[in-house]
Structure formats: structure tokens, C-alpha cells
Amino acid sequence: MTDSERYYWDLNGHLVVRNLLTARELKAANDAIDYVEDRCANGRDEESDFLRESAQPRFMGETLTRTRNNIPFLLMLRPPHCDPFRRMISHPRTLSLLRFMCGRGFRLDHGPQFIGGLPGIANHHLHGAGDPHKPYVAYHHQNGEPYVGGVTVSYALHDAWEGEGGFACVPGSHKSNYPMPSGVQDYSEDMGVVEKPNVRAGDVIFFMDGAQTHGARAWQARHQRRAILIKFASRTSTRQGASLWHIHPDSYWDSNIVDEMTPEQRAVMYGPASAPRTESCLLDVDNAGNVSVAGSS
């Protein structure tokens, strides 16, 4: 990372890298998305059934606009369709920046996910800014080194220019000390603080997912928005992905360890995940020292 990139990243919470993908890599990725779109819409074979089940695609008319992010189905496509996305998760330029942003032990947490846009798709409200505090995605700086628990890498497959919509953020919000006003969150009164970085096809946006306030402006351009979002995390951060499949004590440990435990004992045996989707791992302690699973008393 250059001195200029380091300064911009620390100050703003996002970074745009120009022309990271070559024309050949862009074509391969767009061809693969075209293939997924066609198979999900029209396929009647076993692979098409797999894609529909794994991707859970959303369409507007006949156009693919979104896929799920917690199953890496784009990495599971048959060659050569998987190749551009496997290249994205190990692109040398991407990895050199992630090593600085997340530390040497960064890893894929969830994604790759396809995000599309057409006129008529509404704003995606602004969210993040580490409120409430979430250490697994928070930004921290110590001993001259930045550290953030979660970084999203957004590869632009089509242009997203001024007034066309797409990724939007509040620069510097990863260091904010005050709650986000509702008018900023829904863009109704953005106070001039919301920025929509301009990108050309092949550019890549890195942003502090969860630490920086971010969302997406409604799509306005005639051409489709196309982006591939890949969610990376530091080695010790666990957000979504496979962690949610193994969070239960019987999976994370072993049933013979936890079978005879009380619900309160089992609560501390759950595996790590930022959004466990259960309150069985949450404990309360009352003034008398009685321990109970959250919501059970």
C-alpha cells in the first residue's frame, strides 16, 4: 500500500483502486454472470437446479439483480465459469492491500455475491458505523498499523458514474462518535456527507464493512449495475458464512460433551458468530446472582 493509499484509507474508510481487472478478466466475469442468469432463468438440468437452490437469485423481469452471500456458489461453478471469481479472491493486488488492512491472517468470510441494479430498484439505506460497537468489524489503529475486522471488496463489472447510483458511503464515519441522523440513513437529508465514488468497469472499491457507514443509491443508469462483493475478515473475526452452520454446541464441540449440560451451561458452549440468530447463547444475571438464558425468565 502506498503512502497516499494508506492516508486515504485511514481518513475515509474506503479506497478505490483503478483498473485492477484487465479487459480479459472483466469479460470472463461478465460472461460467467450471463451464464448464471441464463441457467437460473431457463435451465432445466441438475446444474441449473443447483444454481437456483444455492444462489437464491432475485430477478427484475428477466434480469438477474442479486444472489445470496452466505454460500460461495460462484466459486463452485464448473470451469471456466468459476475461474474469474477464484481469481478475485486471490488477486495479488487485492491480497497485498488486505494484508495491510486486516493483517496477515485475513480470510474469506462470505461471498462472492453478485449485486445488480436496474432503474426502479430503490435506495439501500445507509448502515454500519460500528453502532452499536462491534469489535469483530471495528476499526483500530495501534503502533502505526491500522486494523479492521471486516473489509468488503467490490469489483465493478460495469461503470457506476456520477448520478448513476450504486455504492455510497459516509467518509470518516468509521471514526464517528455520534449516532447517525435518520435523514442521513435514508438519504432524505444527507447533509452533504454522503459520497458516491465513481467507478469504471475493472475498478475495485475496498470499504470497512460494518465500521464505515455505507449503502447504495438507487440505480439510475440505462445500463445494468454489476458488482461482485467479497467479504473478507481478520483471522479472529467471524461474521457469517460457514460459522453459522457450526455454531450449535453439538457441532462446535461434541454431543457427548454437552448432552447433560443445563441450558445456561450450553449457552457458553456455542461457537463464534456475529449474528448467531438465536438467543440460546445469550445469558442474563439478575441482582440475586441467578443465571438464565436471555428471555427465559
Contacts in CASP RR format, 6 or more apart in sequence:
PFRMAT RR
TARGET T0000
AUTHOR 0000-0000-0000
METHOD contacts of the structure
MODEL  1
MTDSERYYWDLNGHLVVRNLLTARELKAANDAIDYVEDRCANGRDEESDF
LRESAQPRFMGETLTRTRNNIPFLLMLRPPHCDPFRRMISHPRTLSLLRF
MCGRGFRLDHGPQFIGGLPGIANHHLHGAGDPHKPYVAYHHQNGEPYVGG
VTVSYALHDAWEGEGGFACVPGSHKSNYPMPSGVQDYSEDMGVVEKPNVR
AGDVIFFMDGAQTHGARAWQARHQRRAILIKFASRTSTRQGASLWHIHPD
SYWDSNIVDEMTPEQRAVMYGPASAPRTESCLLDVDNAGNVSVAGSS
1 9 0 8 1.000
1 96 0 8 1.000
1 97 0 8 1.000
1 100 0 8 1.000
5 15 0 8 1.000
5 17 0 8 1.000
5 97 0 8 1.000
6 100 0 8 1.000
6 146 0 8 1.000
8 15 0 8 1.000
9 15 0 8 1.000
9 101 0 8 1.000
9 146 0 8 1.000
9 206 0 8 1.000
10 141 0 8 1.000
10 146 0 8 1.000
11 171 0 8 1.000
11 172 0 8 1.000
12 171 0 8 1.000
12 172 0 8 1.000
13 139 0 8 1.000
13 169 0 8 1.000
13 171 0 8 1.000
13 172 0 8 1.000
13 173 0 8 1.000
13 174 0 8 1.000
13 207 0 8 1.000
13 208 0 8 1.000
13 211 0 8 1.000
13 212 0 8 1.000
14 169 0 8 1.000
14 171 0 8 1.000
14 197 0 8 1.000
14 205 0 8 1.000
14 206 0 8 1.000
14 207 0 8 1.000
14 208 0 8 1.000
14 212 0 8 1.000
14 214 0 8 1.000
15 97 0 8 1.000
15 205 0 8 1.000
15 206 0 8 1.000
15 207 0 8 1.000
16 197 0 8 1.000
16 199 0 8 1.000
16 203 0 8 1.000
16 204 0 8 1.000
16 205 0 8 1.000
16 206 0 8 1.000
17 93 0 8 1.000
17 97 0 8 1.000
17 203 0 8 1.000
17 204 0 8 1.000
17 205 0 8 1.000
17 206 0 8 1.000
18 200 0 8 1.000
18 203 0 8 1.000
19 200 0 8 1.000
19 202 0 8 1.000
19 203 0 8 1.000
20 91 0 8 1.000
20 93 0 8 1.000
20 94 0 8 1.000
20 155 0 8 1.000
20 202 0 8 1.000
20 203 0 8 1.000
20 204 0 8 1.000
21 29 0 8 1.000
21 155 0 8 1.000
21 201 0 8 1.000
21 202 0 8 1.000
21 204 0 8 1.000
25 84 0 8 1.000
25 87 0 8 1.000
25 202 0 8 1.000
26 157 0 8 1.000
26 201 0 8 1.000
26 202 0 8 1.000
28 80 0 8 1.000
28 83 0 8 1.000
28 84 0 8 1.000
29 84 0 8 1.000
29 85 0 8 1.000
29 88 0 8 1.000
29 155 0 8 1.000
29 157 0 8 1.000
29 228 0 8 1.000
30 157 0 8 1.000
30 226 0 8 1.000
31 81 0 8 1.000
32 74 0 8 1.000
32 77 0 8 1.000
32 80 0 8 1.000
32 81 0 8 1.000
32 82 0 8 1.000
32 83 0 8 1.000
32 84 0 8 1.000
32 85 0 8 1.000
33 64 0 8 1.000
33 114 0 8 1.000
33 157 0 8 1.000
33 226 0 8 1.000
35 77 0 8 1.000
35 81 0 8 1.000
36 51 0 8 1.000
36 55 0 8 1.000
36 57 0 8 1.000
36 64 0 8 1.000
36 67 0 8 1.000
36 74 0 8 1.000
36 77 0 8 1.000
36 81 0 8 1.000
36 114 0 8 1.000
37 57 0 8 1.000
37 63 0 8 1.000
37 64 0 8 1.000
39 47 0 8 1.000
39 48 0 8 1.000
39 51 0 8 1.000
40 48 0 8 1.000
40 51 0 8 1.000
40 52 0 8 1.000
40 55 0 8 1.000
40 57 0 8 1.000
40 59 0 8 1.000
40 64 0 8 1.000
41 59 0 8 1.000
41 62 0 8 1.000
41 64 0 8 1.000
42 48 0 8 1.000
47 78 0 8 1.000
50 73 0 8 1.000
51 57 0 8 1.000
51 73 0 8 1.000
54 68 0 8 1.000
54 71 0 8 1.000
54 73 0 8 1.000
54 76 0 8 1.000
55 67 0 8 1.000
55 68 0 8 1.000
55 71 0 8 1.000
55 73 0 8 1.000
55 114 0 8 1.000
56 67 0 8 1.000
56 68 0 8 1.000
57 64 0 8 1.000
57 66 0 8 1.000
57 67 0 8 1.000
58 64 0 8 1.000
58 65 0 8 1.000
58 66 0 8 1.000
58 67 0 8 1.000
59 65 0 8 1.000
60 117 0 8 1.000
60 118 0 8 1.000
60 120 0 8 1.000
60 121 0 8 1.000
63 118 0 8 1.000
63 224 0 8 1.000
64 114 0 8 1.000
64 116 0 8 1.000
65 115 0 8 1.000
65 116 0 8 1.000
65 117 0 8 1.000
65 118 0 8 1.000
65 121 0 8 1.000
66 113 0 8 1.000
66 114 0 8 1.000
66 115 0 8 1.000
66 116 0 8 1.000
67 73 0 8 1.000
67 74 0 8 1.000
67 113 0 8 1.000
67 114 0 8 1.000
68 113 0 8 1.000
69 110 0 8 1.000
69 111 0 8 1.000
69 112 0 8 1.000
69 113 0 8 1.000
69 229 0 8 1.000
69 231 0 8 1.000
69 240 0 8 1.000
70 110 0 8 1.000
70 111 0 8 1.000
70 240 0 8 1.000
70 241 0 8 1.000
70 244 0 8 1.000
71 111 0 8 1.000
71 241 0 8 1.000
72 108 0 8 1.000
72 110 0 8 1.000
72 111 0 8 1.000
72 112 0 8 1.000
74 82 0 8 1.000
74 85 0 8 1.000
74 111 0 8 1.000
74 112 0 8 1.000
74 113 0 8 1.000
74 114 0 8 1.000
74 228 0 8 1.000
75 82 0 8 1.000
75 85 0 8 1.000
75 86 0 8 1.000
75 89 0 8 1.000
75 112 0 8 1.000
76 82 0 8 1.000
77 85 0 8 1.000
85 112 0 8 1.000
85 228 0 8 1.000
88 94 0 8 1.000
88 112 0 8 1.000
88 153 0 8 1.000
88 155 0 8 1.000
88 228 0 8 1.000
88 230 0 8 1.000
89 108 0 8 1.000
89 112 0 8 1.000
89 230 0 8 1.000
94 153 0 8 1.000
94 204 0 8 1.000
97 206 0 8 1.000
98 106 0 8 1.000
98 151 0 8 1.000
98 153 0 8 1.000
98 206 0 8 1.000
98 232 0 8 1.000
99 106 0 8 1.000
100 146 0 8 1.000
101 146 0 8 1.000
101 147 0 8 1.000
101 148 0 8 1.000
101 151 0 8 1.000
101 206 0 8 1.000
102 147 0 8 1.000
102 148 0 8 1.000
102 149 0 8 1.000
102 150 0 8 1.000
102 151 0 8 1.000
102 232 0 8 1.000
102 233 0 8 1.000
102 234 0 8 1.000
103 147 0 8 1.000
103 234 0 8 1.000
103 235 0 8 1.000
105 234 0 8 1.000
105 235 0 8 1.000
106 151 0 8 1.000
106 232 0 8 1.000
106 233 0 8 1.000
106 234 0 8 1.000
106 235 0 8 1.000
107 232 0 8 1.000
107 233 0 8 1.000
107 234 0 8 1.000
107 235 0 8 1.000
108 230 0 8 1.000
108 231 0 8 1.000
108 232 0 8 1.000
108 233 0 8 1.000
109 150 0 8 1.000
109 231 0 8 1.000
109 232 0 8 1.000
109 233 0 8 1.000
109 237 0 8 1.000
109 238 0 8 1.000
109 239 0 8 1.000
109 240 0 8 1.000
109 241 0 8 1.000
110 231 0 8 1.000
110 239 0 8 1.000
110 240 0 8 1.000
110 241 0 8 1.000
111 229 0 8 1.000
111 230 0 8 1.000
111 231 0 8 1.000
111 241 0 8 1.000
112 228 0 8 1.000
112 229 0 8 1.000
112 230 0 8 1.000
113 228 0 8 1.000
113 229 0 8 1.000
113 230 0 8 1.000
113 231 0 8 1.000
114 226 0 8 1.000
114 227 0 8 1.000
114 228 0 8 1.000
115 154 0 8 1.000
115 216 0 8 1.000
115 225 0 8 1.000
115 226 0 8 1.000
115 227 0 8 1.000
115 228 0 8 1.000
115 229 0 8 1.000
116 219 0 8 1.000
116 224 0 8 1.000
116 225 0 8 1.000
116 226 0 8 1.000
116 227 0 8 1.000
117 166 0 8 1.000
117 219 0 8 1.000
117 224 0 8 1.000
117 225 0 8 1.000
117 226 0 8 1.000
118 219 0 8 1.000
118 224 0 8 1.000
118 225 0 8 1.000
119 219 0 8 1.000
119 220 0 8 1.000
119 221 0 8 1.000
119 222 0 8 1.000
120 218 0 8 1.000
120 219 0 8 1.000
121 218 0 8 1.000
121 219 0 8 1.000
122 218 0 8 1.000
123 186 0 8 1.000
123 187 0 8 1.000
123 215 0 8 1.000
123 216 0 8 1.000
123 217 0 8 1.000
123 218 0 8 1.000
124 215 0 8 1.000
124 216 0 8 1.000
125 185 0 8 1.000
125 186 0 8 1.000
125 187 0 8 1.000
125 215 0 8 1.000
126 168 0 8 1.000
126 169 0 8 1.000
126 170 0 8 1.000
126 180 0 8 1.000
126 184 0 8 1.000
126 185 0 8 1.000
126 186 0 8 1.000
126 187 0 8 1.000
126 194 0 8 1.000
126 213 0 8 1.000
126 214 0 8 1.000
126 215 0 8 1.000
127 185 0 8 1.000
127 210 0 8 1.000
127 213 0 8 1.000
127 214 0 8 1.000
127 215 0 8 1.000
128 173 0 8 1.000
128 210 0 8 1.000
128 211 0 8 1.000
128 212 0 8 1.000
128 213 0 8 1.000
128 214 0 8 1.000
129 170 0 8 1.000
129 173 0 8 1.000
129 174 0 8 1.000
129 176 0 8 1.000
129 180 0 8 1.000
129 210 0 8 1.000
129 211 0 8 1.000
129 212 0 8 1.000
129 213 0 8 1.000
130 137 0 8 1.000
130 138 0 8 1.000
130 174 0 8 1.000
130 210 0 8 1.000
130 211 0 8 1.000
131 176 0 8 1.000
131 179 0 8 1.000
131 180 0 8 1.000
134 210 0 8 1.000
134 274 0 8 1.000
136 149 0 8 1.000
136 150 0 8 1.000
136 233 0 8 1.000
136 236 0 8 1.000
136 237 0 8 1.000
136 238 0 8 1.000
136 239 0 8 1.000
136 274 0 8 1.000
137 148 0 8 1.000
137 149 0 8 1.000
137 150 0 8 1.000
137 208 0 8 1.000
137 209 0 8 1.000
137 210 0 8 1.000
137 211 0 8 1.000
137 233 0 8 1.000
137 237 0 8 1.000
137 239 0 8 1.000
137 274 0 8 1.000
138 148 0 8 1.000
138 149 0 8 1.000
138 211 0 8 1.000
139 146 0 8 1.000
139 147 0 8 1.000
139 148 0 8 1.000
139 149 0 8 1.000
139 174 0 8 1.000
139 175 0 8 1.000
139 208 0 8 1.000
139 211 0 8 1.000
139 212 0 8 1.000
140 146 0 8 1.000
140 147 0 8 1.000
140 148 0 8 1.000
141 147 0 8 1.000
147 234 0 8 1.000
148 174 0 8 1.000
148 208 0 8 1.000
148 211 0 8 1.000
148 234 0 8 1.000
149 211 0 8 1.000
149 233 0 8 1.000
149 234 0 8 1.000
149 237 0 8 1.000
150 208 0 8 1.000
150 209 0 8 1.000
150 210 0 8 1.000
150 211 0 8 1.000
150 231 0 8 1.000
150 232 0 8 1.000
150 233 0 8 1.000
150 234 0 8 1.000
150 237 0 8 1.000
150 239 0 8 1.000
151 206 0 8 1.000
151 207 0 8 1.000
151 208 0 8 1.000
151 209 0 8 1.000
151 231 0 8 1.000
151 232 0 8 1.000
151 233 0 8 1.000
152 205 0 8 1.000
152 206 0 8 1.000
152 207 0 8 1.000
152 209 0 8 1.000
152 229 0 8 1.000
152 230 0 8 1.000
152 231 0 8 1.000
152 232 0 8 1.000
153 204 0 8 1.000
153 205 0 8 1.000
153 206 0 8 1.000
153 229 0 8 1.000
153 230 0 8 1.000
153 232 0 8 1.000
154 167 0 8 1.000
154 204 0 8 1.000
154 205 0 8 1.000
154 206 0 8 1.000
154 207 0 8 1.000
154 227 0 8 1.000
154 228 0 8 1.000
154 229 0 8 1.000
154 230 0 8 1.000
155 202 0 8 1.000
155 204 0 8 1.000
155 227 0 8 1.000
155 228 0 8 1.000
155 229 0 8 1.000
155 230 0 8 1.000
156 199 0 8 1.000
156 200 0 8 1.000
156 201 0 8 1.000
156 202 0 8 1.000
156 203 0 8 1.000
156 204 0 8 1.000
156 205 0 8 1.000
156 226 0 8 1.000
156 227 0 8 1.000
157 201 0 8 1.000
157 202 0 8 1.000
157 226 0 8 1.000
157 227 0 8 1.000
157 228 0 8 1.000
158 201 0 8 1.000
158 223 0 8 1.000
158 224 0 8 1.000
158 225 0 8 1.000
158 226 0 8 1.000
158 227 0 8 1.000
159 199 0 8 1.000
159 200 0 8 1.000
159 201 0 8 1.000
159 221 0 8 1.000
159 223 0 8 1.000
160 166 0 8 1.000
160 167 0 8 1.000
160 196 0 8 1.000
160 198 0 8 1.000
160 199 0 8 1.000
160 221 0 8 1.000
160 225 0 8 1.000
160 227 0 8 1.000
161 198 0 8 1.000
161 199 0 8 1.000
161 200 0 8 1.000
161 221 0 8 1.000
162 196 0 8 1.000
162 198 0 8 1.000
163 196 0 8 1.000
163 217 0 8 1.000
163 220 0 8 1.000
163 221 0 8 1.000
164 219 0 8 1.000
164 220 0 8 1.000
164 221 0 8 1.000
164 225 0 8 1.000
165 196 0 8 1.000
165 216 0 8 1.000
165 217 0 8 1.000
165 218 0 8 1.000
165 219 0 8 1.000
165 220 0 8 1.000
165 221 0 8 1.000
165 225 0 8 1.000
166 196 0 8 1.000
166 216 0 8 1.000
166 217 0 8 1.000
166 219 0 8 1.000
166 225 0 8 1.000
166 227 0 8 1.000
167 196 0 8 1.000
167 197 0 8 1.000
167 199 0 8 1.000
167 205 0 8 1.000
167 207 0 8 1.000
167 214 0 8 1.000
167 215 0 8 1.000
167 216 0 8 1.000
167 217 0 8 1.000
167 227 0 8 1.000
168 187 0 8 1.000
168 194 0 8 1.000
168 195 0 8 1.000
168 196 0 8 1.000
168 214 0 8 1.000
168 215 0 8 1.000
168 216 0 8 1.000
168 217 0 8 1.000
169 194 0 8 1.000
169 195 0 8 1.000
169 197 0 8 1.000
169 207 0 8 1.000
169 212 0 8 1.000
169 213 0 8 1.000
169 214 0 8 1.000
169 215 0 8 1.000
170 176 0 8 1.000
170 180 0 8 1.000
170 184 0 8 1.000
170 193 0 8 1.000
170 194 0 8 1.000
170 195 0 8 1.000
170 212 0 8 1.000
170 213 0 8 1.000
170 214 0 8 1.000
171 193 0 8 1.000
171 195 0 8 1.000
171 212 0 8 1.000
172 212 0 8 1.000
173 180 0 8 1.000
173 212 0 8 1.000
173 213 0 8 1.000
174 208 0 8 1.000
174 211 0 8 1.000
174 212 0 8 1.000
176 213 0 8 1.000
180 213 0 8 1.000
181 189 0 8 1.000
181 191 0 8 1.000
182 188 0 8 1.000
183 189 0 8 1.000
183 190 0 8 1.000
183 191 0 8 1.000
184 190 0 8 1.000
184 191 0 8 1.000
184 193 0 8 1.000
184 194 0 8 1.000
184 213 0 8 1.000
187 194 0 8 1.000
187 217 0 8 1.000
196 217 0 8 1.000
197 205 0 8 1.000
199 205 0 8 1.000
207 214 0 8 1.000
209 231 0 8 1.000
219 225 0 8 1.000
231 239 0 8 1.000
231 240 0 8 1.000
233 239 0 8 1.000
237 274 0 8 1.000
238 272 0 8 1.000
238 273 0 8 1.000
238 274 0 8 1.000
239 273 0 8 1.000
239 274 0 8 1.000
239 275 0 8 1.000
240 273 0 8 1.000
240 274 0 8 1.000
240 275 0 8 1.000
243 271 0 8 1.000
243 272 0 8 1.000
243 273 0 8 1.000
244 273 0 8 1.000
244 275 0 8 1.000
244 276 0 8 1.000
244 277 0 8 1.000
245 251 0 8 1.000
246 252 0 8 1.000
246 271 0 8 1.000
247 270 0 8 1.000
247 271 0 8 1.000
247 272 0 8 1.000
247 273 0 8 1.000
247 276 0 8 1.000
247 278 0 8 1.000
247 281 0 8 1.000
248 270 0 8 1.000
248 271 0 8 1.000
249 257 0 8 1.000
249 258 0 8 1.000
249 261 0 8 1.000
249 266 0 8 1.000
249 269 0 8 1.000
249 270 0 8 1.000
249 271 0 8 1.000
250 258 0 8 1.000
252 269 0 8 1.000
252 270 0 8 1.000
252 271 0 8 1.000
253 269 0 8 1.000
257 269 0 8 1.000
258 265 0 8 1.000
258 266 0 8 1.000
258 269 0 8 1.000
261 269 0 8 1.000
263 280 0 8 1.000
263 293 0 8 1.000
263 296 0 8 1.000
264 283 0 8 1.000
264 291 0 8 1.000
264 292 0 8 1.000
264 293 0 8 1.000
266 280 0 8 1.000
267 280 0 8 1.000
267 281 0 8 1.000
267 282 0 8 1.000
267 283 0 8 1.000
267 293 0 8 1.000
268 281 0 8 1.000
268 283 0 8 1.000
270 276 0 8 1.000
270 278 0 8 1.000
270 280 0 8 1.000
270 281 0 8 1.000
271 281 0 8 1.000
279 293 0 8 1.000
279 294 0 8 1.000
279 295 0 8 1.000
280 293 0 8 1.000
282 293 0 8 1.000
282 294 0 8 1.000
283 291 0 8 1.000
283 292 0 8 1.000
283 293 0 8 1.000
283 294 0 8 1.000
284 291 0 8 1.000
284 292 0 8 1.000
284 293 0 8 1.000
284 294 0 8 1.000
284 295 0 8 1.000
284 297 0 8 1.000
285 291 0 8 1.000
285 292 0 8 1.000
286 292 0 8 1.000
286 297 0 8 1.000
290 297 0 8 1.000
END
